[in-house]
Amino acid sequence: MNYRVGIVGYRGYSGAELVRLLDRHPHVTPVLLDHREAPRHSALRTPKRPARVDLGSQTVEQEKLALVFLATPPEASMELAPMLINAGARVVDLSGAFRLRTPENYTAWYKAPHVAPDLLAEAVYGLPEFCRNRIGGARLLSNPGCYPTAANLAIRPLVEAGLVDRSAGIVCDAKSGVSGAGNKPSASNIFCQVTENFSAYSILLHRHVPEVLQVSGLEEREFSFTAQLLPIDRGILETIYFRTAPGVTAEAVLEVYERRYADEPFIRLYNPGHSPDLRSVARTNFCDIGVTVHAPTGRAVVVSAIDNLVKGAAGQAIQNMNLMLGLPETEGLL
C-alpha cells in the first residue's frame, strides 16, 4: 500500500524535515501543498522532487490525499484543519492549535482567540508513548511540542510511580537550538544575535508549560520551566531537577523507566550517573534519558535529550502518521 500525503508549510524547518524523512518512507508519497505562498523556483534538478500543487477545497479529492501534515502557525492550522477534515483527509497538526483542551486555556497561554473550538474536543494528543491507543482512530492528531515531548517523557513515569517529592517542586532547565524558533527572521534569532551567545526567554510563561502540566499531572505551582536558546541549529537538552521520596536510588528511578518504556522503540536509557548529549540524538527520533541521584539528600537530576525537528516535530508526526495509517510505527524512522 502506498499513501499520498500532503505537507502544508514545507518551506519551514519542520516542514522541510518532513520532506526529508518522507522521501525515504517506503509506503508514502509526499505532495507539497502551497497555501498563500508565492511559488518559488527550485534550484534542484532531480526526478525525485515531490509534486507541488495549490491547496484548495478540491485538492484532497484530486490528489487522493489520505492525510495532510500542517507545519503551519496555529492560526493557519485552525483555518485549514476543518476544511481538510471535511474534505476527507486526516490531519496531523504540528502547531499548538489543538494541544490544549479548552479555548480559554489556549487564549491564556497563546494570547489569541481560538477560532475552531469545536475541534478541541475531538483532537487527539499524539505522544505515542502515552496516547497510542487513541492515535489509530484519530481524524485530527495534535503533534506534541518539542519542549513538552522531552519533559513529559522524563517526568510523567516518575510522577505516576510516586518517586517525586512534589512539595519540593520540579525545575526544568531547557535548552534548544535556533531552529525551534522557526525560519522567520527576527531580532532574537539572526546570526549576530545568536552566535557566541546564550540567552533565556519566556521565563515561567512559555506557551509549552500547560502542555507539560496536562500530560504529566503536575500543578502549575509545582513546575518551574525556563527555555534557553543555544547557538546551534537543532536539538533540545533538558536538565530536570527534583527531590525524590525518601530512600529512592538511581537504580529505582531507572527501574521505573525500564518498566514503562520496555517496549518503546524510541526511548533509550543510560546507566546511572551517565547522561545523553545532543550529538547522541541529532537527526534521530530517539529520546535519550539519563539519571543521577544522591540518595542521602534526595537530590535527583534527569537529563532528557531529543532532536527538536525530529522527535520534537517531524519525526514524531511521522510516528503518529504510521499509527494512523496502520503502518509499522518505526517505518521510515529507523
N, C-alpha and C positions, 0 to 999 in steps of 0.2 A: 504494500500500500504506500502510495506517495501522496502527501498532502500539500496543497498550495496554501501558504500563509503570508499575510501581508505585514508590512512594517511601516508604520507612520512615525516620522521623526528619525529616519535612518541617517540623517546628517549629524545628529548629536553623538556624544560619546557612547551612551548606552545603546542607541540605535545602530551605530557603526559596529559595536561589539556583537550585537545580534546578527548582523550580516556576516561578520567573520565566522561566528560559531555555526550558524545555519548552513554556511557554504559547505561544511563537511558532514552535515547531518544526512544519513542515508535515506531517510523517509520524508524529507521536506524539501519543497522548492520555494524559496523566498521571492516575494514580489514587493518591490519598493513602491510605496503609495505616497504621492505628493499631495499635500494639503496646505493650500495658501502659501506655497513656496515657489519662487521663480525657478524654472528649470535651469540647471547648471550643466555646462559641458563637462564631460568626464575625460580626463587625460588617458584613461585606461583603454587599451585595445585588446580585449580578451573575449572569447565566446562564452566564458563563464559569468560575465557580468549579469546580475539579475535583471529581469524585466522591470520597467518603471512605468507606472500608469497614474493618471489623475484619480484622486479619491472622490467619488460621488455616490449618490443614492443607489446606483445600479452596479457599482464596482464589485461588490461581494458576489452577486449572481454572475456577472460577466466573466470574472476571473476565477470563479469556483473556489472561493476562499473558505477554508474550513475554520480558520482562526486568524485574528489580527492582533498584533502587538502594538500598543500605544506607548511609544517612547517620547511622550509629549508632556508639556506642563499640565498641572491639574485642571486649569480652566479649559484647555483643549480636550483633555480626556473626558470631562463632564459633558462637553458638547458632542463628541464623536461616539462615545460608548453606546448611548441609547440608539443612535442611528444604525450602528453596526450590528447590534444585537437584534434589532427589529428586522434587519436585512438577512438574518440567519447565520451570522458569524459568531463564533465565540471570541471573547476578548480577554487578553492579558494586558492589564494596565500597569505600567512601570512607575506611574506618578503616585502622589499621595492622595489622589482624589477620592478613593473609595476605601482607604485603610481604616479610618475611624468609624465608629458605629452610629454617631448622631451628627446631624448638621450643626448643632450647637457646639459640639466638641471640635469639629472641623473649623468653624469660624473662629473659635477661641484661639486656636494654635496657628492657623494659616492666615488669619486676618483678612478673610474674604468670605462672601456667602457661598453656600453650597447650592448649585443650581440643578442638581439631579438627585435630590434626597430620596426619591423612590427606589433608587438602585442601591442605596447603602445597606438596606436590609438583605438584599439578595447577594451582594458581593461576598465572595469567599476569600478570606485572607490566606495567602499562599506561602506559608512557611512549611514546607513539606514534612519536616521532622516532627511537627506538632499538629498539622492540619490535613494530613494525607487523605483521610477517609472522606473529606468533603470536596477535595480538589477535582476528582474524576468527573463529577456531575456538574461542575460549575459552568454557567454561561458567562459570568463576569468574574475574573480572577484578579484580585488586587495583589500585585507583587510587593513583597516587603521592602522597606527602606534599607539602605546599606548599613547604617549605624545600628538600627534595631536588630538586623539579622545577626551580626556579631555579638551584640549584647544579649539577646534573648537565648541564643544557643548556649551561651555560657551561664546565664543566671537562672533560667527557669527550672532546670533539673535540680539545682541546689535549693531553691525556694520550696519546690514540691517535696523534697526529701527532708525538709526541716533542718538543714545544716547551717542556715544563715541566722545570725542573731539580728533580727530585723529592727530591734530597738536601737542598734548602733548605726543603721543605715548602710547603703551601698553607694560607693563613689565610682563612677565610670569616667575614666580619663581617655578620651577617644581621639585618635589622630588619623587624618585622611589625606590622600593625595589630591592634587588640584582638580583632577577630572571629576571629582564628586560635586564640584560647583557648576558643572556644565560648561559648554563651549561658548556661551555668550560673554563677550569681553566686559569686564567691569574693573573698577579701580582696585578691587581686592584680589583679582586673580591674574592680572597682567604679569608678565615675566619679571619686570623690575621690582614689583611689589613682593613677589613670592620667593624669588631666588635668594639664597643666603638669609632666609628669614623663617620665623616660626611664630604663629600667632593663634590666639584663642578667639572664638566668636560665638554669638548666641548663647552666652553663659546662662545656664539654668532655664533658658527659654527656647531651646531648639525645638523645631516642629516635630522631630522624631521622638521626643520624650513620651508623649501619650501612647505611641505605638509600643514602646518598651513596657510601659505600665500595663497596657491592655493584654499583652501576651504573658508577661512574667508574673502578674498577680500582685505586684508591688503597689503601694500607695505613693502619691507624688512626694509626700514628706519623707519617704524612706529612700528616695533615689536622687542623687546629685549627678548631673551629666554636663560635661564640658567638651565641646567639639574644638579641634585644633587642626590647623592647616599645615601640612608638611610640604616642603618644596620638592615634591616628586610627582610623577604623573598619575600613579594608581596605587591602591592598597589602603586597607584600614587595619590599624592595630589598636585594640582597646585593652587598657590595663584597669582591671576591676578590683577594687579594694573593699573588703568587708571583714566582719568579725564572725567567727564560727560559734556554733553552740559548744558548750564545754566538752573537752576531750576529743574533738574532731581532729583527725590527722589528714595529711595529704593523700594517703592511701584510701582513706574512707571517702574523700571527695572524688577521687578517680574511680572508685567502685561505683559510685552513683552515675557518673558519666558513662562508664562501661556498660552498665545495665541499660541505661536509657538509649544509648546510641549503638548498641551491639550490631544492629542490622542496618545502620545508616551508611550509605556508600560515600557520603561526602563529609563525614566528620572524622578527624584524625586527632588522637590524644597523645600527649607527651608524657614521659616518665616524670615522677615528682621532682620538682626543682629545675626542670627544663621548660623553656618557653619558645614558641614559634616566633619567626620574624617575617617580614613582608616578602622577602625573596622566596620563602618556602611556599607561598600561596599565589604568587603572581601568575596571572593568566590561567588559573585553575578555578574549579567550582568547589574547592575544599574550604572548610572552616577548621583551622587548627587551634587546639586548646591546650594550654599548659597550666599547671597548678603548683603553687608554693604555699606551704602552711607552716607557721611557727606555733606548734600545738601548745606550749606553755602559756603563751599570751593570747592565743586565739586569733592572731592576725593572719589573714589569708589574702593572697593575690591570685587572680586568674587572668591569664593573657589570652585573648581571642583575636585571631588574625584571619582576614579574608581579602580577596581582591574585590574592591568596591564595584568594578564594572562586570564582574563575572558572578560569583556567589551573591554579591550585593546588588545585582541588577540583571544583566542579560543572561548569565548562566542559570540563575535561579528561575528566570522567566521560561527558559527552555526546559528546565527540570519540570516546571509546572505544566508546560505545554505537553510534554511527554505523557504525564499522568492524565491530562485531559483527553488526549487522543488515543489512550490505551497502548502507548509505546513503552518499551523498557525505559525506566526512569533515568538511566545513565546514558541513553543514546545521544551521541554527538558531543558528550561532555567528558568522556574518558578516552 
